[in-house]
């Protein structure tokens, strides 16, 4: 009885010390290491309105104008040429689709 118990205890300790079959973690890639850029928001207070300018990489692409009296509206540069079109809401028929830069060469 004693040799059987001894062999069971020794075999369990060998089994516990066996390396796991799990693969090692993958190293972080460059795309995972890069932090996504958040837009810069600059708020300008005027006497008749508050203007929030949204910039990405220094380029102005949208402004939110909140007048002291009335509803807020957006000025959006849809084509990236510096011409801003007024949009009372960002939904509906004038939907502005996100245009994220995935790769840039």
C-alpha positions as CSV (number, residue, x, y, z in Angstrom):
1,X,0.0,0.0,0.0
2,X,2.8,2.3,0.9
3,X,4.6,2.0,-2.5
4,X,1.4,2.7,-4.4
5,X,0.7,5.8,-2.4
6,X,4.3,7.0,-2.8
7,X,4.2,6.4,-6.6
8,X,0.8,8.4,-6.8
9,X,2.2,11.3,-4.9
10,X,5.4,11.5,-7.0
11,X,3.5,11.2,-10.3
12,X,1.1,14.0,-9.3
13,X,4.0,16.3,-8.5
14,X,5.6,15.6,-11.9
15,X,2.2,16.3,-13.6
16,X,1.9,19.6,-11.7
17,X,5.3,20.7,-12.8
18,X,4.6,20.0,-16.5
19,X,4.6,23.1,-18.7
20,X,1.3,24.2,-20.0
21,X,0.3,23.8,-23.7
22,X,-0.8,27.4,-23.9
23,X,1.1,29.5,-26.6
24,X,3.1,32.4,-25.3
25,X,1.4,35.9,-25.8
26,X,2.1,37.6,-29.1
27,X,4.2,40.8,-29.1
28,X,2.4,44.0,-29.6
29,X,2.3,45.2,-33.2
30,X,2.9,48.7,-34.4
31,X,-0.8,49.3,-35.1
32,X,-1.7,48.2,-31.6
33,X,1.0,50.3,-30.0
34,X,-0.2,53.5,-31.8
35,X,-2.7,55.5,-29.9
36,X,-5.7,56.8,-31.9
37,X,-5.7,60.5,-32.3
38,X,-8.5,62.4,-30.7
39,X,-9.7,65.7,-32.3
40,X,-8.5,68.9,-30.8
41,X,-11.5,71.0,-29.6
42,X,-11.1,74.7,-29.1
43,X,-14.0,76.6,-27.6
44,X,-14.3,80.3,-28.5
45,X,-16.7,82.4,-26.4
46,X,-18.2,85.4,-28.2
47,X,-20.9,87.9,-27.1
48,X,-23.6,86.4,-29.3
49,X,-22.5,82.7,-29.6
50,X,-20.1,80.0,-28.5
51,X,-18.1,78.3,-31.3
52,X,-16.4,74.9,-30.8
53,X,-13.8,74.2,-33.5
54,X,-12.9,70.6,-34.1
55,X,-9.4,70.0,-35.6
56,X,-7.6,66.8,-36.6
57,X,-3.9,67.0,-37.3
58,X,-4.2,70.8,-37.2
59,X,-6.9,70.9,-39.9
60,X,-10.3,72.4,-39.1
61,X,-13.0,70.1,-40.3
62,X,-16.1,71.0,-38.2
63,X,-17.5,73.8,-36.1
64,X,-20.4,73.7,-33.7
65,X,-22.0,77.1,-33.3
66,X,-24.3,77.6,-30.3
67,X,-25.9,81.0,-30.4
68,X,-27.1,82.6,-27.2
69,X,-30.7,82.6,-28.6
70,X,-31.7,79.7,-30.8
71,X,-30.7,76.2,-31.6
72,X,-27.1,75.1,-32.2
73,X,-25.9,74.2,-35.7
74,X,-22.9,72.7,-37.3
75,X,-20.6,73.9,-40.1
76,X,-19.0,70.9,-41.7
77,X,-16.2,70.8,-44.3
78,X,-17.4,67.7,-46.2
79,X,-14.9,67.7,-49.0
80,X,-11.8,68.9,-47.1
81,X,-11.4,72.1,-49.3
82,X,-12.2,74.7,-46.6
83,X,-15.8,75.3,-47.7
84,X,-18.1,74.8,-44.8
85,X,-21.8,73.8,-45.3
86,X,-24.4,74.4,-42.7
87,X,-26.1,71.5,-41.1
88,X,-28.8,71.9,-38.4
89,X,-28.4,68.3,-37.4
90,X,-25.9,65.6,-38.3
91,X,-28.6,63.0,-39.0
92,X,-31.4,62.6,-41.6
93,X,-30.8,63.3,-45.3
94,X,-27.6,65.3,-44.7
95,X,-25.9,62.5,-42.9
96,X,-22.1,63.1,-42.6
97,X,-20.4,59.7,-42.9
98,X,-17.2,59.3,-40.8
99,X,-14.1,59.4,-42.9
100,X,-11.3,58.0,-40.8
101,X,-7.8,57.8,-42.1
102,X,-6.8,54.1,-41.9
103,X,-3.5,54.2,-43.8
104,X,-1.6,57.3,-45.0
105,X,1.4,57.1,-47.2
